[in-house]
């Protein structure tokens, strides 16, 4: 009885929400309009992202509502037969909530923006990245949530 009571009163350990979270900024845009398409270089980069993550077992994709994030995710979404979930770019708490609602076996690609990617990394307790310059589109952040402690971050270029 005492052992059962101790088990009930012990603090619950947080479980990782996913196996891995892949976070990228959208690929190069065609212009500076509010909802621009990708440039030819951006289309090539989105295909490169597909090729890099095709074998990674991505089970979910999250983008913002803006065309450039949707178009960046589109090649991988088509290859993996996934329908991306859209979360408003400015709503980091909603994005974190969406990630937390996903299964422990999920591997998630999140496509964001130069200002939302650092905010998401901070919200996920990854403080290694302060800013992403406007001309930088080649970062691939891979976050490995841990059962205890801070997540592990791997930063690649693609």
N, C-alpha and C positions, 0 to 999 in steps of 0.2 A: 504494500500500500504506500509506504513512504517513498519507494523508488518510482512508483507511478505518479505520485504528486510532484516529485522533483522533476520528472520528465515533462509534465504539463506546465510547470512554472519556468522551465528553462527558456531563455530567449531563442526564438527561431532564427536559424541561420539563413541569410538571403541566398537564394539559388540564382545562378545566372539565367537571364531571360533567353539567351541564345547561345549557340556554339560559337558563332562569329558574327560580327557586324562589319561589313565593308562599307566605307564611307568615301564618297568622291564628290568633288565639285562638278557641276555640269561641264561639258566639253565647250570648246571655243564657239562663241556666238557669231552670227552673221553681221550683226549691227548692235547699236546701243539702244534700240527701242525697248519698251517695257517688257514685251513678250516676244523676243526675237527667236528666230529659228537658229539652228546650228549652221556654222560656215562649213565649207568643204573639209577644212582641217578638223572641225568638230565632228563631222560625220565619220571621218577616218578614225578619230580617237574613240568614238563610241563603239565602233567595230573592234578596235583593239581591246577595249574594256570587255566586250563580249568574249573575245578570244581568250583573254586572261582568266576570266571567271567562269567560263563554260564548264570546266571540270571541278569547280569549287563546291558544287552542291548547293548553290543558292536556291532557297525555297520561297523567299519573299522578296519583293522589291517595293521600296517606298520612294516617292518623288514629291516635289512640291507641285503646285498647280500650274507652274509656268512651263511653257513649251520646251525650253532648252533642257530642263531636267527630264521631262517626259521623253524627249528625243534621244537624250544620252542613254537612258535606260532601255529604250525600245529594242535594240538588237539582242541584248541578253534576254529580255522578256520574251521575245519571239522564239529564241533558241531554246529557252527553258519552259516554254508554254505557261508563262506566268502573267497575271494581270496586275500591274503595279497599283498600289494603294496610294492615294494622293492625300497629303497633309499640307495645309497652308504653310508657305515658306516662313512666315513670321511667327508661327506658333510652335516654338521648341517644346513647351510642356506637352502639347498634344502629340508631338512626334515621339517624345520619351514614353508617354503613356501607350502609344501604339506599339512601340518596341517591347515594353514591359508586358503587354498582353499576348505577345507571340510565344510560341512554344519553346521549350528548352532545347529541342533538336533543330530549331530553325537556324538557317544561315541567311542573313538579310543584307541586301544591298540598299543603301540610302544614297540618293543623289540630291545634293543640296547646292548651296551657293557660297561665294567667298565669305559672306558674313554669317551664314547659318551653320556651316561645317564646324568652325571653331566653337560656336555656341553649343552645338550638339556634343562635341567632344568634352567640353567642360561639364555639361549636364550629365554625361556618362562617367564623370570623375577622371577624365584623361586631360591633364593640364599641359601637355607637352607642346601644344600648338597655340600660339597667340593670334596669329593672323595668316591669311592667305592673300598674297599680292594679287592685284587685278589681272595681271598678265600670266598667272600661274594656274594651269589646268591639269597638271600631270600627277597630282598627289593621289595615292590610294592608301587610305588609313584602314588597317585591319585591327579591330578591337576584339580581344578574347576576354569575355567576362569571366571572373573568378568566383568560386563559391565563397571565398573569404578574401578581403583586401581589395586593392585597386585592380582594375582590369589591365591586361597586358596590351600594349600598343605596338604594332609593327607599321612603319611608314615606308611605302614603296613609291617609285615613280613608274609611270606607264606612258 
